[in-house]
Amino acid sequence: MSLLVKNARILDPAQQLDVLGSLLVVEGTVAAIGAGADQDPRGAGAEVVDAGGKLLSPGFIDLHVHFREPGQTPKESIETGSRAAIAGGFTTVCAMANTRPANDSVAVTELMLARANAANLCRYFPLGALTVGMAGEELCDFGTLKASGCVAFSDDGLPVMNAEIMRRALEYTAWLKVPIVAHEEDQHLAGKGYMHEGAVSASLGCLGIPSAAEEAMVARDIVLAEHTGGHLHLAHISTAGSLRMIREAKARGLNVTCEVTPHHFALTDKELMKFDSDFKMNPPLRTEADLDAVLAALADGTVDAIATDHAPHGWDDKEVELPIAAFGVIGLETAFPLTLHLLVNKGIISLGKAISLLTWAPAKVFHLDAQGLGSLKVGAPADFTLIDLNASIKVDRAFIQSRSYNTPFKGWELPGRVVGTWLGGVKVWG
């Protein structure tokens, strides 16, 4: 019932810890950590793992995944999604409510949690729908859903167009101390667009989604967050204008947080010149200037978390004409390698900052730190991942553990291989 991981580079931003040392796990929790942990007498008889100098990090936390269960398990189930998560070093995921039926009731929440418990691969926290049926008309029973296990509320890909509904949601959840997660898109401005509106869409003759569709809703909801005192978390932010407003809101002390995805700091709308639906997502890939703004926001602390927006789709959803193809890409297995390659190795942020954006920072956004998640402090659950920074991965079907294969990074070779993932001290991957 005890485990000693020795000779590891332990990086835990929550403790400002970056040392060569050991991690001792007893009864599923962290018993000792650091340079002298291997001398702790409680480690007598423990299973020993020699990390060989590899990076040991708290398990990653993803605030934004779609596991498609119930309702669309041919795309992904909670079990297959959990396997993709642990393969990418994620020990905690927060699942969006756009299942079929939507997670707007205790019955659906309990079903999701039961399936996650049966899989027993990673910690699974559901988000409840913001409105009944995600129809944008009637608020869900937030108190009951929170009591059943929901950690936040969102209609995700169906933006709340009614400002009064959003206002009341922020008011009620301020009292419950949980965030509202907003997919910011003015549906009237977005229309039937399916890529970013700009020079590339014009040259291709494709219908575009303007930056203003996101920015108008970000502006509205920041105003409502200030009016209500509610916690507004802005999902998958993609434009320079949105990030400017978020930066200003934070400077004024508003309770506003945000996340960005790896595909929005890796790719631009020029990829759509291939007419490949694996590059079709919502919000869409934006311009080089927007990508640079995302990088700047990561560097200056405006961004609170890196989230994948893992959105599995089958070939019948994607292998069709671009205008009718489904929005969304998978991302759990590639999130850390892309972060290492494009942010750390290019000097945008430090390795410690990158680990923070994947662990401690997202834990604080959804208050999962109260459960000891996001850190390897003594007494915390022993959720951690071991990464070989010198090994590489190739994104192919054999590497991807998700049931779906709609990744825009097919064929990419990236640094940083997850060689092991542990949940509560039990090895679940590697």
N, C-alpha and C positions, 0 to 999 in steps of 0.2 A: 504493500500500500504506500510505498515511498519511492521517489525517483530523484536521482541526482544527475543533472546535466552539467558537465564540467568543461572547462577550457572553451568557453563561449565568449564572444564579444556581446555583452548584454547592453542593449540600448533601450532604456525606458524613459521617455521624455517627461512623464509625470513625476518622476523622482530625480530628474536631471542626472540620470545615470548612464554613463557610457564607459564601461570597464571590461577588462578581461577577467572573468570569474566564473562562478557556478550558480546554479539555481537548484534549491532543494525543495521538493514537493512532498508534503505529507498529507494523506487523506484528502487529496484533490485541491489543496490550497497551498499557497506559497509559504514555506516555513522559514526560509533564509535565502538571501540573494546577495551576490557581490563577491569580492575577493576571498572572503573567508568562509563562504557557505559550505564548501566541501569539508570543512573541519567540524561542522556541527554534529554533535553526537547522535542526533536524531536521524542522521543519514546512515547509520550502521545497518548494513544489510539491504540498503536501497538498490534498486536497479540503477545501473550507471550507464549514461550515454556520454561518449566523448564527442563534443561538438567540433573539435578540430579547428577552433578559431572562427567558426562560422557565426553569422549574426543571429542573435536570439532577441526577438522582439515580442512584446505583448501581441496576442492575436489581434488581427485587424478587425475593424468594425465598419460595416457598410450600412449607411443610413437609407439606402434606396435600391431595393431589388424587387423584381417581379418573378415570383416562382410559379404563377399560373394555376395554383391549386387552391380551391376547387375550380373545376370548369374547363381547363384547357391543358390537361396533363400531357397530351401528345407533344406539346411544346416544352414543358418543364413540369416536374413535380417538386414537392418540397424536398423529397429525398435526393433527386438528381441535382436540384439547385444547391442543396447543402453540400453535396459532393464537389460541385464546382467551386463553392466557397472555400472549403478547406484546402482544395488543391491550390487556391490562390493565396492561402495564408489567413483567410477570414474565419474567425471563430464566432462572430456575432453578425447577424443580418437583421435588417428591419424591412419587412415585406409590405409593399403597397397594397391598397384595398381594392384594386380594380380586377378582382377575381370574378367568377361567374357562379353564383351570385356575388355581388359586391359584399365586402366585409362591413356591413352596416348593422349586424346583429350579434348577440352573444353566441348564438348557435354556430355561425360561421367562424367567429374567433376561436371558439372551443374546438371546432373541427381542425382548423389550421394548427393550433397548438398540439392537438393530439397526434397529428401526422408528423409534426416536427419532433415530438418526444419519441415517437416510434423510430424515426430515422436516427436520432441520437448522435448526430454528427457535428452540429454547431448550435449555438444559442439563437433562437428565432423569436423575434419580437414583431407582432403584427401592428400595422397602422390601421386604425378604423377609418371608415369613410366619413367625410365631413358632412355630406347630405345623404338623405335616404335614397338608395339606389343610385347614388352619385348623379342625381338628376338636377342638383343645384337649386332645389326649391324648398326643402324642409330639413332643418338640422337634425342630425342623429342624436341619440341619447349618449352624450359624451361621458357622463359620469358612470353609467353602467358599463360602457365599453372599456373605459379605463380600468374599472374594477375587474373586468374579465381578462385583462392583459395587454390592451392596446397602449402604446407609448406615445402616439401622436395621431393627428387626424389630417386626412388629405383626400381630395377627389382626384389627385394626381393629374393624369392626362386630360381630364375634363375640368378646365379652369372655372372658378366660381365667378360668373359674369355679374351676378347681382351683388352690388356693393353692400347692401343692407345685410344680406346673409353672411358675407365675410365679416362685417363689423360684429354681428352677434356671435359668430364663431370665435373671434378673437377675445371678446368679452368673457364668454363662458369658459374658454380654455385658460384664460389668465387666472381665473379663480381655481381651476384644477391644476395649474402649474404644468401644463403640457403644451408643446408647440403645435401650431397650424403649419402644415407643409404645403406650399403653394407652387403649382405649375403655372407660371405666369405667361399667359397668352391671350390677348384680346382676339376672340374668335372672329369678330367682324373684320379686323385688320388682317388676320391670317387668311381668312377666306378658304379657298381650296388649294392654297399653296402647299408645296411639298419639298422645297429647298429654300435656302436663303435668297431673299430678293436683293439683287445687285447686278453687277456687271456680268457675272458668270451665268446667272439665270437668264438674263436678257440675251446673251449670246447663244444660249441653248434653246431659247424659246420655251422655257419652263415657267410655270407659275411659282411665284416666290412668296415667302413669309418675311415681311420686313422686320428689322430690329425693333421698330416702334411697337410691334405687337407684344413683344416681351416687356419693353421699357414702360409702356403706358400702364400696364398692370402692376409692375414693380412700384412705380410712383404711387399709384392708387393705394396699394396695400401697405406701403410704408406710412402713408398718411393715416390709414386706419390703425396701424400698429401704434403710432404715436397717440392717436385719439383714445384707444382702449387700454393701452399698457400691455396688450397681449404679446406673446412670443411668436413672431413671424419667421419661419424658416423658408428660405427661397431655394427651391430645387433647381439643379442643373442649369445654373446661370451661364449665359453664352455671349452677352454683348458688352461692349465697352461702356455704353450708357448705363446699363443696369448696374455694373460694378461701381461706376462713379457715384450713383445714388446710394448704393449700399454702404460705400465708404463714408459718405457724408452722414448717413443715418447712424452709423456706429460712432462717428465722431461726436454726434449730438447725444449719445448715450441711449439710443433706442434699443429695444430688445429685438434686434434683427440679426439673424445668422444666415449663412448661405453655404452652398456646396458647389463644386464644379466636377465635371467628369474627365477621365483621361482622354476620351475622344475629342473633347473640346479644347484640350491643350496639346493635342497631337496632330489634328487634321483641320483643313479648311474646305470651303465650298468648292474649291477647284477639283476636289476628288470626284464631284458629281459629273465632271466632264466624261467620266468612264461609263456613265449611265448604269452604275452598279448599285443595286438597292441595299447592299451592305453598308453603304455610306448615307443611307436615308434614316434620319432619326429626328426626334422632336424634343427640344428645340433643334433646329438644323445646324449643320456645320456652318460657321460664319466666315468672315474675311480674315486675312492675315492681321489686320489691325485689331480685330476682336480677339484673336488668339494671343497677340502680344499683350492685350489688356488683361486677359486671364492670367498670363504668366506674371505680370506685374502685381496683380491682386494676390496671387499665391505668395509672392516674395514679400509684400508689405503687410501681410496678415489680415487682409480684408476677407479672405476665404477661410471658413472655419473647418471644412472637411473636404476630402476627396471621396466621392461616391461614384459607384459604377453605373447606376441606372440600368442594371442588368435586365435586358428585355428579350427573352428568347422567342424566336419565331421559326416555324418550319419552312421547308423549301417551297411549299405551296403558297406561303405568305410573301416570300421574297423573290422567288424565281418567276416574276411576272413584270409587266411594264412598270417603269418607275412611278408614274402617277398613281397607280393603284396598289403598289407594294406597301406592306405594313411598315410603319415607323418603328425603329428600335434596333439595338445591337446588344450582344452579350458583352460581359466585361470583367467577370470576377477573376478569371485565371490570369488575365493580362494586366490588371491594374497596377500591381507593384512593379513588374518589369518595366512598364511604360513610365511610371513615376521615377524609377531609378535612372532610366535611359534619358528621358527628356527633361527632367527637372534637376535631379541630383548631379548626374554626370556632366550636365551642361552648365552647372554653376548657378542655376536659378534659385534653388534652396538647398540647405544642408541635408544630409541624411537624417539627422535628428529631427529636423522640421518635417521631412517627409513622413517619418514614422509617426510623429505627433498628429499629422493630418489624417492618418489612417487608424489611430488608436485613441489616445487620450482626448483629442479635440472633439471628434464625433461623439465620444462617450458623454462629454459634458453637454453637448447640444441637446441630446435626448434624455439627459439625466441618468444615463446608465452607469455613470461613475458612482452613484449611490449604492450600486450593487457590486462595486469593486471592479467593474469592467474597464478595460482600456489601460490598465496598469498592472505591474507585477509587484505591487507593494505587499509586504508581509500580511498574511491573512486574506489576500484577494484570491479569487479562483485562478487556478494555474492554467490559464488559457494562453498559449504562446505558439510562436512559429519559428522555425529554424531555416535560415536562408543562406545559400551559398552565393555570395556577391560575385564570385569569379566564374561561376558556371552560367551557361546561357540556355535559353529555351527557344524552340522554334514553334511558331503558332501553326499547328496543323490539326487534323481531325484526331490524331492519336493523343495530342497534348490536351485538347479541350475535353473537359469532363461533363459539361452541360449536355443536355439532351439535344439542344439545338446548336447550330454552327454558323449563326449569322454574325460573324465578327468582321470588322473592316481591316483587321490586321493579319489576315491570312498570309502566310509565308514570311512574316517578319521574324527576324532573329533578334532576341532581346537579352540583356544581362539580368541576372538575379533569378535563381531557381529556388523555389520552396522545396526543401528536402524533407520537412517534417512539420506536422501540425498536431498540437495536443490540446484537448479539451478537458479541463478539470484534471490535468495530469495524465490523462489516457490518450495514447497516440491514436489519432483518427485518420491521418494521412501520412504517406511516405514509408 
